Amino acid sequence: MAQGPRVIAALDVGNHRVLALIAELSESDEMVIRGVGLAPSSGMRSGQVVQMKPVVAAIKAAAEEAELMAKLPAEKVVASVAGIFVSGRLTRAAISMGAREREVNMSDLEALHDAVRRQPLPAGHTVLNVVSPTYSLDDQDGLLDPQSMVGRHLAVDAYVLACQESPVRTIEKAINEAGLEVEEFLFAPVAAADATLTADERRLGAIVIDIGYGSTSYAAFSGDKLLASG
């Protein structure tokens, strides 16, 4: 039995305004925007909540406007964040798959990604996103998906975006109080790059600059990898 389109909701809580978007994703991965909502906000500064009530009210107003246009609910949202509380670095992690060669499976990849997320971070920080992973299996480098390949030592190189927990948890609390649930947080310029850059631009090199009302952030790509951000 064929499933209906998947509903995706996105939220950008900015310093000057809140933008909500509702779209449908078909089985063929075609996205159609169904609703957009926009509301002014006065409770944010440099990407952080400084006054809860006006931020909650703006989120609620933007979400309701998008829902009214789309005639669809926005219950879970992907929310963007940006500010000086987000930082990134290139990280490498590795695991041993045992004494004998065997096929790489999903459990191996999950263990490897857990190892990336367990890398030491400054106190009060947590991993926001793991971006552009490429894998190495024994002496093979630059693998995009090593599943079903045979080897003993598996490693990953990825760009890890980390953030101070307090500002992000406060944004999440504001979203929750507006009646929504956060499915995932994304660093704003990385989300913008996913939406705007072509495959050639990511491969040859490009910088996406997200110029906001109170802060500016960027993401630099080359070789189809995120190499720097700020």
Wavefront OBJ file of the C-alpha trace (Angstrom):
o trace
v 0.000 0.000 0.000
v 1.460 3.334 -1.053
v 2.157 5.846 1.682
v 1.138 9.481 1.448
v 3.586 12.369 1.278
v 5.717 12.977 4.355
v 5.142 16.323 6.080
v 8.275 18.313 6.963
v 8.222 21.459 9.085
v 11.140 23.868 9.475
v 11.649 26.766 11.856
v 14.148 29.632 11.766
v 14.105 31.583 15.034
v 15.992 34.744 14.134
v 16.892 37.909 16.005
v 14.378 40.012 14.048
v 11.751 37.518 12.908
v 10.616 33.892 13.089
v 10.025 31.971 9.858
v 8.035 28.729 9.739
v 7.707 26.500 6.684
v 5.649 23.384 6.020
v 6.364 21.139 3.032
v 5.408 17.722 1.715
v 8.012 15.217 0.543
v 6.812 12.662 -1.986
v 8.051 9.092 -2.404
v 10.265 10.359 -5.240
v 11.846 12.926 -2.850
v 10.168 15.879 -4.531
v 9.477 18.654 -2.032
v 6.489 20.957 -2.364
v 6.146 23.946 -0.026
v 2.594 24.093 1.300
v 2.728 26.852 3.885
v 4.900 29.736 5.081
v 4.531 31.822 8.226
v 6.413 34.931 9.303
v 6.260 36.817 12.597
v 8.382 39.621 14.082
v 10.414 38.742 17.171
v 11.993 40.962 19.801
v 13.292 38.434 22.318
v 16.445 37.216 20.547
v 19.949 38.646 20.514
v 22.976 37.172 18.704
v 21.072 33.928 18.157
v 20.169 33.504 21.833
v 16.918 33.927 23.727
v 17.055 36.973 26.011
v 13.308 37.232 26.690
v 11.189 34.090 26.572
v 7.594 35.325 26.177
v 7.967 37.326 22.929
v 9.981 34.495 21.355
v 7.305 31.922 22.251
v 4.581 34.222 20.902
v 6.464 34.784 17.631
v 7.084 31.055 17.128
v 3.417 30.300 17.762
v 2.244 33.042 15.394
v 4.572 31.957 12.564
v 3.666 28.275 12.975
v -0.074 28.989 13.018
v 0.196 31.109 9.869
v 2.083 28.315 8.074
v -0.435 25.709 9.256
v -3.347 27.845 8.069
v -1.826 28.200 4.601
v -0.776 24.541 4.342
v -3.894 23.078 5.983
v -1.422 20.728 7.663
v -0.119 20.534 11.258
v 3.452 21.436 12.192
v 4.033 19.212 15.215
v 7.709 18.292 14.857
v 10.137 20.820 13.399
v 13.703 20.979 12.157
v 15.070 24.178 13.694
v 18.115 26.176 12.650
v 20.566 27.738 15.101
v 23.512 30.082 14.619
v 25.680 32.237 16.834
v 29.002 32.466 18.617
v 27.940 29.510 20.783
v 28.399 27.132 17.792
v 31.878 25.959 16.760
v 33.233 23.236 14.489
v 36.305 21.110 13.866
v 37.483 18.210 11.739
v 37.436 14.970 13.740
v 38.615 11.402 13.179
v 37.435 8.265 14.977
v 38.250 4.594 14.411
v 37.129 1.156 15.581
v 38.492 -2.371 15.214
v 36.110 -4.904 13.694
v 37.967 -7.912 15.073
v 40.948 -10.110 14.292
v 39.496 -11.437 11.031
v 38.164 -9.641 7.994
v 34.394 -9.371 7.774
v 31.698 -7.259 6.166
v 30.924 -3.812 7.527
v 27.353 -3.594 8.807
v 25.073 -0.871 10.150
v 26.044 -1.672 13.745
v 29.676 -0.893 12.894
v 28.698 2.493 11.459
v 26.578 3.280 14.510
v 29.494 2.378 16.807
v 31.792 4.585 14.737
v 29.416 7.553 14.853
v 29.031 7.066 18.611
v 32.819 7.261 18.871
v 32.753 10.572 16.988
v 30.144 11.978 19.357
v 32.154 10.851 22.396
v 35.167 12.938 21.413
v 36.161 15.327 24.248
v 34.383 18.692 24.208
v 34.680 21.773 26.419
v 32.536 21.710 29.558
v 28.911 22.590 28.890
v 29.092 21.717 25.184
v 27.322 19.034 23.168
v 27.458 17.765 19.575
v 24.997 19.587 17.319
v 25.670 17.948 13.910
v 28.137 15.509 12.337
v 28.654 16.610 8.726
v 30.409 15.259 5.612
v 31.568 11.863 6.889
v 34.016 9.924 4.694
v 35.277 6.492 5.667
v 38.477 4.485 5.540
v 38.522 0.690 5.594
v 42.010 -0.754 6.105
v 44.010 0.893 3.271
v 40.972 2.183 1.323
v 40.276 5.894 1.823
v 37.524 8.262 0.730
v 34.647 5.780 1.000
v 31.143 7.247 1.084
v 29.376 4.088 2.282
v 31.507 1.138 3.428
v 28.565 -1.170 4.185
v 29.051 -4.731 2.852
v 32.746 -4.042 2.149
v 35.271 -6.359 3.800
v 37.989 -5.313 6.238
v 39.185 -5.175 9.846
v 39.784 -1.515 10.724
v 37.127 1.129 10.078
v 37.613 4.888 10.491
v 35.673 8.048 9.724
v 36.700 11.641 9.090
v 33.906 14.139 9.713
v 33.267 17.762 10.574
v 31.727 18.003 14.033
v 29.638 21.039 14.939
v 29.374 21.523 18.699
v 27.425 24.080 20.697
v 27.006 25.376 24.194
v 24.099 23.433 25.658
v 22.357 26.266 27.499
v 21.455 28.543 24.528
v 20.176 25.633 22.436
v 18.160 24.134 25.302
v 16.583 27.550 25.897
v 15.583 27.803 22.219
v 14.150 24.285 22.445
v 12.146 25.266 25.544
v 10.674 28.250 23.688
v 9.706 26.007 20.759
v 8.123 23.479 23.141
v 6.143 26.202 24.919
v 4.803 27.248 21.517
v 3.325 23.752 21.168
v 5.970 22.248 18.876
v 8.570 19.507 19.265
v 12.123 19.757 17.928
v 13.014 16.823 15.701
v 16.527 18.117 14.990
v 18.673 21.236 15.226
v 20.803 22.265 12.229
v 23.543 24.887 11.987
v 21.936 27.601 9.823
v 24.622 28.039 7.095
v 24.925 24.255 6.674
v 21.156 24.022 6.221
v 21.352 26.894 3.711
v 24.146 25.106 1.840
v 22.072 21.926 1.605
v 19.271 23.957 0.034
v 21.290 26.133 -2.354
v 24.651 24.649 -3.396
v 24.924 22.424 -6.447
v 27.017 19.260 -6.424
v 29.699 21.005 -8.513
v 29.839 23.969 -6.136
v 30.339 21.698 -3.137
v 33.031 19.776 -5.011
v 34.941 22.732 -6.487
v 34.639 24.973 -3.435
v 32.099 27.445 -2.100
v 31.366 29.503 1.001
v 27.808 30.071 2.181
v 27.413 33.228 4.282
v 24.252 33.568 6.355
v 23.813 37.289 7.087
v 21.238 37.724 9.817
v 19.822 40.736 11.625
v 22.132 40.331 14.640
v 24.785 37.797 13.623
v 26.596 36.458 10.560
v 27.798 32.876 10.138
v 29.385 30.853 7.351
v 30.161 27.341 6.103
v 33.002 26.572 3.665
v 32.924 23.520 1.388
v 35.463 21.880 -0.918
v 35.818 18.360 -2.231
v 32.168 17.815 -1.254
v 33.135 18.262 2.415
v 32.489 20.874 5.064
v 35.957 22.154 5.977
v 35.357 25.282 8.075
v 32.572 27.196 9.778
v 32.028 30.086 12.106
l 1 2 3 4 5 6 7 8 9 10 11 12 13 14 15 16 17 18 19 20 21 22 23 24 25 26 27 28 29 30 31 32 33 34 35 36 37 38 39 40 41 42 43 44 45 46 47 48 49 50 51 52 53 54 55 56 57 58 59 60 61 62 63 64 65 66 67 68 69 70 71 72 73 74 75 76 77 78 79 80 81 82 83 84 85 86 87 88 89 90 91 92 93 94 95 96 97 98 99 100 101 102 103 104 105 106 107 108 109 110 111 112 113 114 115 116 117 118 119 120 121 122 123 124 125 126 127 128 129 130 131 132 133 134 135 136 137 138 139 140 141 142 143 144 145 146 147 148 149 150 151 152 153 154 155 156 157 158 159 160 161 162 163 164 165 166 167 168 169 170 171 172 173 174 175 176 177 178 179 180 181 182 183 184 185 186 187 188 189 190 191 192 193 194 195 196 197 198 199 200 201 202 203 204 205 206 207 208 209 210 211 212 213 214 215 216 217 218 219 220 221 222 223 224 225 226 227 228 229 230
